[in-house]
Structures are given as structure tokens and as C-alpha cells.
Amino acid sequence: MRRKAMSMMLASAMVLSLAACGGSKPAETTAAATEAPAETEAAETEAAETEAAETEAAETEAEELPRFDGQQLRISTFSFNAELLQKNIYDPFMEATGAELIVEGGANAQRVTKIRETPDAYDIVVIGDAFVSELINDGLIDTIDSSKLTNLDGLYDVAKAPLGEDYGPAYTFNRIGIVYDSSTCPIEITSWADLWNPELADSIAIPDITTTSGPLLYYSIAQMEGLTPGEDDDAIFAKFEELKPNIKRTYTSANDTITMLNQGEVSVAVLLDYSYTTAKTASDTYVWVDPSEGVYSGFNTINVLKDCPNKELAEAFINYYISYDVQLAEALDGVDSPVRTDVELTEEQSANFTYGADMINGLQIPDWDGINAHKADWTDRWNELFSVQ
């Protein structure tokens, strides 16, 4: 919006400038014939600039958000970075459309349970990949009209319809990695294999298998061992059992894990990249590691729930969520990595983000349908292994 508003201001200023010049121009031409070519060139340049500015202004006006005065949109989303989401997305959208947004935050698994129990209590769900896949399989996600998403063309192809053409886009990608406090961790960490070092006894936090990042860790460890999830689960869980002496906590909340790092309860944590963006503000001794064996990545999506009474409003909200201005604001505040090809960040701004064409086009994405097919069994085995956590 800021960029487009500036274009409109420039267009208006140019029109006013031209009007002022026209009002003060003498009735007869006084320029010498030798100056005519320069004047003609200047006039043509000025006319071209005016036309370009007016065209952009017209396009901006056409893209203005429609009004939805009196309508409500009930949103189930993450509780992470709630204040920044309010600033960058909710407040501007409500101001521009007149709609009311009712936002409820929480963990992915808990929110899936609530949606299953009371599906008519929500209109939009902002959630991780595996969980929206579950909701689609349950018949709780509605299809959307992608022609209403005018901002879709600005996304990387892999983000446009990651779960099928009928469903909503990914608005951010993330990858799993290792964070350690170099002031307290006894070793330098460069690989997944380093987590098994006996010097790290009782000092590591890893995500629970039921979280967004849990399956990414599962796949990453399987890749490290040359194993296939769903086929070699006994061997994969045997590897996690070997790691158990080093694990202080299996977590369901990244916020709680960052607190544990800050308080010195753990010196190593397996986190998603955006969680590290938050964690590193607390200490410059925190180090991010992309393990040498490779990592898996995930994505968060935004979708409409079945029987949403204000579907046009819901699609307008999705379109706004993937707009240039929102994607840029979220990236600059360290909330989410952008999936738009036109959002350009400096090396410092994009540090540790899953960002840029090379990285995004080379993402390793796990098989979410396969994960959901084995999730119940994996959860039972995980809980048995880490029952004391």
C-alpha cells in the first residue's frame, strides 16, 4: 500500500505541476526556433512520464480493497508474533475494508481439534502444511476461486497451490535447523550427527512429533541415516532412542523453548528458522546451523473453511495476506520469510530466512499425505519413547 500510495501522490503532484505550468504560459510562443527540438523532447518525456504515472495510479485504484462493512471473519491462526500480525495485517485490513476480524491463536494440533469439534466457529485457518492436509482429508476445507487472488501471480510457483489447485497458497516457507548457545554449548555443532555427542547430555530440546517441525526432524534424521520414513520406522526410532540421553525436553511450543534457551535450561534446540529470528534478539551468542546432511522444509498456508458465510471477504483476506506490502512488512519485522518473487531483502534482513529463488526452488518437502497416514503410529511410538518428557 505504501508503495502504491506513493505512486498516486507522485501522479497527483505531476498533474498539479502541469496545470500550474499551463496557467502561467504566455499566450504566444516566445522560444527561438533553435530551442524547439529540446522543448519537443522535454515535452514528449514529460508526457510519457505523466501517462505512466496516471496508468499506475489507475491500476492502484483498481486494486483498492473492496468494502465489507459490518461483515465478520473468524480466523484460527498461530499465537506466535500476535502483535506484529495485528500491526502488519489485521489492523490495516480492517481499516481498508470495514470488516471485523476475530482472531484466535493456538498450537496447530489443538486448533485442528477445535475445528473438527466446531467447524462453524471459524472462517479462515492459517496453519502448517501437515495440519491443513488433515483438514482437507476431513472435508473441512473449502475450495477457493483462484481468479479472485490477484496477488497469486507474484508468488513462486511452488507457493501458489502447494496442496492442489483448489486450495489456498503458502504464504511462507520455513526450514528446520539447529540453534545452539556458543557460550554454554561445549562443542561446535555443524551436523545432525553432532547431537549424539555425549558432551550434550541432558541439554537438547527437540520438537514433539505432533508439531509442525516434528515430522521435518523425523525426515531429516531418516535422510542422515539413509532411511525411508514409513518403511524403516524401527531403525529411525532406534536412532531417536540413542539420542534420548541428550534430550532435556520434547516441546510443543517454540516460545517455551526459546525461554529455556534464554534461561540456560538447554544449550541446544532444534527449531524452525523463524523461531531463531525471534530467539537471536535475546543473545548474540546463539548460532544457527543448517546441518551438513541436509534439512527438510515446510510451509504455512491460509485457507477457507467449509460453509464460510462471507466467502468473498475470506478470499479478499487471503489475497491481502499474500500482497507485496504484507509480505514485505512481515519479512522486515522478522515474522515470516516472503514467498513473493518481488520482495527483495538485504543479506542482513533475510538472514536465516528460507528466502530467494535458489533456496525456495531447491526445497526438500516431505510427503505430507504419507506423514498423515503414519502419524497415529508415530505419535504412539514417540509418546512411549519420551513418556518421561
N, C-alpha and C positions, 0 to 999 in steps of 0.2 A: 504494500500500500504506500509506503513512504516513497519508493522509487517512482511509482505511478503518479502519486500526488505531486511530486516534484516536476514530472513531465507536464502535468496540467498547468502548474504555476508558470513554467517556462513558456508554454504555449500562450497563456493569457498575457504574460508580460510582453511577448513578442507582438501580439495583436495590438495591445495598447501602444507600444512603441511605434508601430506602423501608422496607427491612427493619428498619433501626435505629429509624426513627420508629415503626414498628408495635410494636416490642418495648417502647418506653417509654411508649406511650399508656395513660392511665388506663382502668380497666375501665368507668367510667361517663362519659357526656358531661357536660362542665362548662361548655361555651361558652354564652353568653347567646343567646337567640333572635334578638336584633338582629344578631348576628355570623354567623348561619347563611348568608345569601346570599354573603358574602365567602368563607366557608370552602368553600361549594359550588363557587364559581367557581375558587378556588385548586385544589381537588381535581380539578376537571374539566381545568384547564390542565395540572396535574401528570400526570394520567392520559394526556392526549393526547401530552405530551412523552415519557412513558415508552413509549407504544405506538410512536411514531415512531422512537425510538432503538432499540427492540427490533426493529422491522421492518428498519431499516438494518443492524443487526448481523446479522440473519438473512440479508439479501441479501449482506452481505460474506462470511459463512461459505459461502454457496452459490457464491461466485465464487472461493473459495480454489483455488489451483493444485493439480491432481492430482499424485500422486507417480509418479515414473518411475525409481525406484531401480534402478541397475545398467544403465540404458539410455544409449546414446551418441547424440550428434547432431554430425555433422561439418559445419562451416559454412565456406563460402567468402565472404569479405567484403573490405571496404576495409581498408587498413593505416592510414588516417587516424584520429587520435584513439583509438588502440587502448586506451590506459589508461583513458580516460573510458568507453568502451564496456564494458570489464571491470567498472568500478565500478557503472555505471548499469544494465547489462543482464545480463551473463554471470554474475557472482557472485551477485546476488540470485536469478536464475532457478535456478541450480544448488542454492542453499541451500534454496529453496522446494520444488523437485521431486525432488531427489536424483539428477538426471540429470548426466551428464558432457558438457560442451561442448568439442569440439576445433575450435579456430578457426585458420584460415589466411588471412592477409591478402595483398593484392596489387593491382596495377592491373587495371582492367576487362578489357582486351584479353588480357592474359596469363592471367587466370583463365578466360576463355571458352575459350582454347586448352587449358588443363588439363582443364576439364570435358569438352570434346569428346574428349580423349585417354583420360581415365579417369573416365567419368561415375559409376561406382560408388564413387568415392572421396569423394563429397560427398552430403549430405542436404539442405542448405539453401544457397541462394545469395542473398546480399544484394548487389545490383548495380544499375547505372544502366539507364535506360529502353531505349536502343537495343540494349544488350547482352542484356538479358533477352528482348527481341523476337527477337533472333537465335537464342537458345537455344530459344524456343518454336517457331520455324520449323524448327529442327533436331530437334524431337520430344524434347527433353531435359528439359522442364519438365512436372511432373505437375499435374493438376487438384487443386483443394482443395475441401473441403466448407465453404462459407461459413457454414453454420449453426453450425459449431464456433467461428467467430470472433465471440464475444460482444461484443467491443470495436469491431466494424466499424461499428455504428450511430453511434458517436461521431465518425466521420471526415467531412470534407467529401465531398460526393457524388463529386467528381472524383477523389478519392483511393481510393475503395472498390474499384474494379476497373478501373484505367486501361488494362489490356491485355485486358480481356474478363472476363465473369462467372466463368469457370472458374479464373482465376489470382489471384495474391496482390495485396495492396494496396500502394499507395505509402505509405511511412512518413515521407517528407519531400519537399518541393518546393524547388527552387533556381532561381536565375536568373543569367544571365551579366551581367557588368558590367566596368567599367574601374577599376583601382586605380592611383593614382599617388602618388609621394612629393613632396609640395609643397615640400620643402626642396631637392630636386635637379632636379625637372622644370622646364624653362624656360618652360612655358606652363600656363595653366589649362585643364583638359580638361572639356568638357561634352557631347561628342558623339562618335559613332564617327568622323565625318569628321575630327576633330582628330588622329586617329592618323596621318594622312597629312602632317601638318605637317613640313616639312624640319628644323625645330629638334629633332625627336625622332629624328634619325638614329642608328641602332645602339643604341637604348635601350629597345626594347619586347620583352616576352615574350608570345607568344600560344600557345594550346593547339594541339597537333597534331590533325589531322583525325580520328585514331583514338581520341581521348579522349572522355570524356563531354561536355565542353564544346566540343569542336571543331565538331561539327555545329551547335551553338547559335550559335557565332560565324559560321559559314557562312551560316546563315539570317538572322542579324541584318544582316550586310553586304549580303546579297541584298535584304533589305527596304529598307535605306538607299538602294539604287540602283534600287528598283522592279523587281527581277528575280525570277525564279522558279527555285528550285533544281530541277535535273533537266531544265529546259528551256533555261535561259540560263547553263549552266555555263561556257561560253567567256568570257562577259562577267564572270562572278563571279571566275573565276581571273585574268582580266586585271586586275581591281581588286586582288587579292592581290599580283600581280606588281608593281604600282605601290607597294605598301606594303613590299615586300621590303627596300629600303634602310634602313628604320627598324627592322627586326626584328633583334634581337640573338639570340634563341633561340625555337625552337618546342619546347614542352615536353610531356612525358608525365606529369610529377609536379608537382602543385601544391606539395608540400613543398619541392622543389628550387627552384621559382620564388620562393617566399617567402624562401628563403635568399638567392637572388640579389638580391631587393629589399633585404633586411637588410644585405647586403654592398656595396650600391651598384653592382652589376654592371648592373642595369637600373633605370630610374626609373618605368617604366610596365609594368603587367601586365594582361592580360585574364584574369579569374578568376571562379569561381562565388562566390556570396555567402558561403557557409560558410567558404571559404578566407580571405576577407577578415576574417571574425570572428577567425580564428586570427592572421592577419598583423598586425592592428591592435594586438595586445598588445605587439608589438615596438617600435612607434613611434606617437606621436600625430600625426605629420606625414603619415601615409597617409590618402588621401582616396578614398572610394568614389563612383563615378559611375554613375547609371542614365542611359545615353546618351539624348539627346533624341529620336533617331529611333525609339526603342523597342528592346526586347530580347525574346529568346526564353527560355523556361524549360524545365527538365527535372524529372525526378523519379527517386527511387531506390525500388526495390521489394524485397520479400522473398518468395521462392517456394520451393516444394518440388521437388527433382529427382526424376526418374523412378526407380522401384524403391527409394525410401527405405524401409528396413526398419522404421523407427519413425515411421510417418506421424502417428500420434496425438500423439506427442511433438513432431513438427515443427509441427503445426497449433497446439499449445499454445504453442510458442515464438513463432510468428507473432502469435498473439493477445496474448501478453505484450508483444511489441515495439511494438504499437500501443495499449497501455494508457495510461491517463491518467498514471500515475506515471512510466512510462518516458519518455513524450513530454515531460512537464514537466521531468524531470531532464536530459534531453538538451538541451532548449532553454535551461535555466538555465546549463548548462555551455558553451553556445555551440557544441554539436556539430551539431545539426540543427534546422531550423525545424519546428514541430509541424503536423500535419495534422488534429488533433482540434479540433473547434469549441469544446470546453470548456476548453482550455488558454489561460488569459489571461495575457498578459505586459505589462509596462510598456513605455513607449516606449524606454527605455534597454535593457531586456532583449531587445527584438525588433529593435533597430537593425540594419538591413541584412539581416534575415531576409526570406524570402518568407513573409509572415505576415499573417493577417487575412482576413476574408471578401472585402473589396473586391479585394485583390490576388490571392488564390487563385482567385476566381471569374472574374477577368479575365485569367488566364494565357494567353500565346501558346505553344502546344505545337506543335513541328514534327511533320511526318509521318514517324514512325519507320519505317514499312514502306517509304516512299519513300527514306529515308536508307539503309536496308539494301540496297535494290535498286541504289543508285548508289554504295555505299560502296567497292567494289573499284576502280571507275573513279576516284572522287575521291581515293582513297588513292594510286593510281599517279600521278596528276597532281600531287598535293600533294608526294609524295616527289621527283618530278622538279623541281618548282619550288624546293623547300627542301632540295635534296640536300646542301648545304654546312652545314646547321644541325646 
